Structures are given as C-alpha cells and as structure tokens.
Amino acid sequence: MPSSHRREGAIKSWNDERGFGFIAPLPHGRDVFVHIKAFPRGSGRPGVGERVAYELEVTPEGRHRALHAELHRPPTAPAARTLAGRPGHGRRAYLAIAAFGVVYVVITLNWPVPWWVLGVYVTTSAGCFVLYAADKSAAIGGRWRIAERSLLALGFAGGWPGAIIAQQTLRHKTTKASFRSVFWASVVSNIFVFVVLATPIFSETVAFGTRVLLDIQSP
C-alpha cells in the first residue's frame, strides 16, 4: 500500500538500458526499487548519487517500491546535462557527415567504388535512425531498451550518419560520455576501413607483403 508521506533518498544504482534502479533512503533504511515511470515525463534520466523525493509503496510480497519520484536538481543542471545537444554541438556533429561526403566523392572520382557500398551506408543509416527512435520511445515509456552495443555495431557497419542525425534531431544519446567516446571511435574506425578498402592502400599493402614473403622464401 502506498504512503503519501514524502521520503528522501539518493539514487544508489541505475540501469539506463532497462530503465530502473534503487534508491538508498536517507539517513538510512532498506533500498527502494524505482522505475523510470515513477518520474515525471521530461525530468531526464536519474544519475547515481542524485537526491530524490518519493512516496513509498510496500507490495504484498514485502517489496519496497518508489512512487511519484522527483529528482532534486538545481536550475542550472538541465543546461549542463544538455550541453551536447545544443545547436553548436549539433552542427559540429553534422560536419562529420559532410566531411565524409567529400572524402567519398574524391575517392569515387579517382577509384571506382561499387554502387552497393553507397547502398549499404544509406540502408544502415536508415536502420540506425529507426533503432534510435525506438530506443528513445522505450526510454520515455520505461520499456525494455535497445542494447548500446547494437546501436554501436550498426553504426560501425555504416549507419553512423543516420545515428548522428537521430542523436541530434531526437536529442538521444547525446549526454552519456562513455557512449559518445565509443561511438566516435567507431565512426573513425569505419571511415578508416572504407578509405583503406576503397583505395589502392589495401591492394598495395597486400602486394608488398606478398613480395616480401616470396623474397624470404626464395633461395
């Protein structure tokens, strides 16, 4: 049965993919389960250590669960947390797509690139956008999230332009530093692989290695 008495606590742990965590009551007490649906829409994702006010519900099984939870954030916190989603930052992210477009055109003009390669980038980018949109919807609704490794894998496979568009237009996955670092590493890796395979670098490297092996084996 829920209690209308407001209690205070701090976020002890939070699983962002699954949308739930636990509150450590203050000054002490039994850990309280809290789901993302307990927070008002638009309040943002909870972070470990953040103060929270809530109503306590004890289920018939004796489980402690938080209801009507509210994070205690200073007025400046939302601005700090959405820094990566500001227009200036978004324009810099779009520059990566524009720069890759230039690289793609230059390489295509000098060395023939199969049309299916462009098709892979377009298709995986569209798939990435759909996955980001689904994950954003799941985050808002408190449903099961799409694994970050799946988003990163599809981005590395060529869908990263669509991922960037989704991140900026949907304001999703733009503040988590660990994800951003791995994401941009996957973007650089994808571009590197494309350049190596689409230019004579790969074939010349293989030819050079073959010649070295033949020289070593020859009497």
N, C-alpha and C positions, 0 to 999 in steps of 0.2 A: 504494500500500500504506500503511495507517495506521501511525503510530508511537505507541507507548504513552507516549512521553516527553511530559510536560505542558509546554506553552508558554504564554507570557504575551503579551497584546496589549491593544489598545484598539479599541473599535468606531469605525471610520473613517467609515462611512456606513451608513444603514439605510433600506430602503424598506418601510414598515409595511404598505402595501396588498398588496405582493407577498410579504412575509414573508422577505426575505433582505437581506444586506448584506455588508460587507467589514471584516475585522479588519486593523489595522496592527500587525504584530509588534513587540515591544519587546525590545531597544532599536532594532532596525531589521530590515528584511527585506522580502520580497515580500508584497504584500497577499494575504490569505487569504479566500476565499469562505466565508460561513457562512449556513446556512438555519435558519429558526426551529425545525425538527425537531431540530437539533443541541443545543438547550437542553432541560433537564428540564421536564416539564409543571408549570405553576404558578409558573414562575420570573419571569413577566412579560415585557414587550416590551423588547428592548435599546434603549438610548439612545446617541446619538453621544457618544463620549468615555468611556464606561463601560469599566472594566477587565474583562478576560475571560481565563479559563484554558481551554485546549483541547488536543486532540490533532490533529496534522497528518496529513492524508492527501494523497498526491500521486497523481492519477489517471494512467492510461496516456498520456493526452494532455498530461501535464505540468501539469495544473491543480491549484492548492493549495486544499484544502478543509478546513474545521474539523469535527471530530467531538467528541462528548461535551463540549460547551462549557458553561462555568459562569460566570455573572456574579459579580463581586466587589462585593457591596453590603453596607453597614453595616446592623446590625439595625434602625435607625430608618428606613431607606429605604422599605420596603414601606408603612409607615404614612403617610409623606409622599406617596407616589405614589397612594394610595387615598383621599386626603382627600375628593375629590369624590364618592366612593361611600359615604361614611359616612351613617348613618341621618338625621342632622340635615340634611345637604345634600339628601338624597333627599326629605325632607318639604317642603323649600322648592321643589323642582322640581315636586312634585305640586300645590303651591299654585297654580302657573300654570294647570294644568288646571282646578282648582276655580274660580279667578277667571274664566277664560274661560267656564265653565259658567254663572256668574252673569250675565256680560255677554250671553251667548247668550239666556238666559231673559228678561232685561229687554228686549232688542231685540225678541224674538219677541212679547212681550206688547204692545208698542207699535206695531210694524210687522210685517206678515205676512212671514215668511221661508219660502220653499218647503221642503217636506219633503226634497227631494232634496239640499239643502245639508247637512243633518244626515247623510244617507246618504253623502255624499262624505267627511265627516270620519270617520265610522265605518269606511268601506271603506279609505280611505288609511291610517288608523291601524293597522288590522289588517295591511295590506300592509307598513307600516313595521316593525311588530314582527317579522314573518316575515323581512324583509331583515336586520334587526339580528341576529336569531338565526342566520341563515345566515352572516353575516359573522363572528360570534363563533365559530361552528363552524369556519369556514375559518381563522381566526386560530389556533385551538388545533391544528388539523390541519396547518397550514402549506400550505394550498391557496390558490388564487387568490382574492384579496379582492374584495369589492364596493366600487366606487369611492365615495369620500366624497361626491362631487358628486351621485351618485344618491340617497344617503341624505338629503342636504340638500334636493334637489329635491322628493322625495316628501313630506318634512316640510313644506316651504313650501306644497305643494299641499293641505295639510290633515291630513297624517299625523303632525304633531308630537306630539299627545297620546300616540299609540301609541309614538312614538320615545322619549318621556320614560319611559314605563312599561318599555320594553325596556332603556333605559340603566340604570335603577335595579334592575330585577329580574335582569337578566343581567350587571350590572356591566361594561358595554361602552360605550366611547366616553365615559367619564366623567373621564378624566385629561388628554386632549390639549387644551391651552389654545386652540390655533388653531381646532380643530374646534368646541369649545364656544362660542367667540365668534361664529363664523359661524352656528352652529345657533340660538343665542338671538336673533341678529339676524333670522334667517328666521322665528322664532316671532313676534316683534314685528311684522314686516312682514305676516305672514299675518293676524294679528288686526286690524291697521290696515286692510288691504284689505277684510276682512269687515265691519268697522264702517262703512266708507265706502260700500260697495255695499249693505248691508242697511238703512241708514238714509237719510233724505232728504238727507244731506250731498251725495251724488253728484248726484242729480237737481237739487237746488237750485243746485249749482255750475254744472252744465251750463246750466240755465235762465238763471242770472245772466250767464254768458259769452255766451249767445245774445243776450240783451238788449243787452249792451254792443256786440256786433258789429253788431246792427241799428241801434243809435243812431249808430255811427260811419259806417255806410253810408248812413243817411238824410240827405237834403239839409238 
